[in-house]
């Protein structure tokens, strides 16, 4: 059950409403539109819950996970598509399109350097796909936004945040820490750690910090009552996750 209550967005932005397959392929990637005000989801897997629960307010989603290949993404979209939506266009995106100002990586501690080297051996081949979805005519506006954009990267979450947002001097509106995994979960660093590389990178962005943090996973709400990053100290509400999980929406109180 969705408990989060916020004013519903007035509609799809023009840059997204005007897209079709031809323009998605032929026109320059609208990078600033895709990144500014987006929902950034590292270690996303194929979790559609942020789209289902936040899509009325945010229509651009950036998913990042180094555990899945391009073929696995395409298979997932066929076998488990976004409910009530059809794919209206897609294309492959090159590294140069994502980092037109050049690229750099976040600063790592000595320990982090050793751990990330070990993780490099397990990663799938990097790629980026841009996909745009449209709500099926049989579904009402209550089902979700008319359209949404999904930029899906096979990459490390902290490195991707640095390359996309810091290098391009832009900030997302939401960052999602939902069952990100650590150790046996496959992630080389703990995204929940407020002193970890992801938190350090996000908080140091000169373009600003995300307005909201999504935090939760496969557990009862009582286990997610304290935000992992102290900056986000006001709980706005919850939505259900998987069969028995919960995700909270956190904001900064001042």
JOCOR-V249591 format. One record per run of one state. SS is the DSSP state (hx for helix, st for strand, lp for the rest). FROM is the first residue (numbers start at 1). TO is the last residue. If there is no record, write none. Layout:
BEGIN
SS/FROM/TO
SS/FROM/TO
END
This chain:
BEGIN
lp/1/13
hx/14/17
lp/18/20
hx/21/26
lp/27/30
hx/31/35
lp/36/38
st/39/42
lp/43/48
hx/49/54
lp/55/59
st/60/64
lp/65/69
hx/70/79
lp/80/84
st/85/92
lp/93/94
hx/95/98
lp/99/109
hx/110/120
lp/121/126
st/127/135
lp/136/140
hx/141/143
lp/144/146
st/147/154
lp/155/156
hx/157/166
lp/167/173
st/174/178
lp/179/182
hx/183/185
lp/186/196
hx/197/203
lp/204/211
st/212/217
lp/218/220
hx/221/224
lp/225/233
st/234/241
lp/242/244
st/245/251
lp/252/254
END
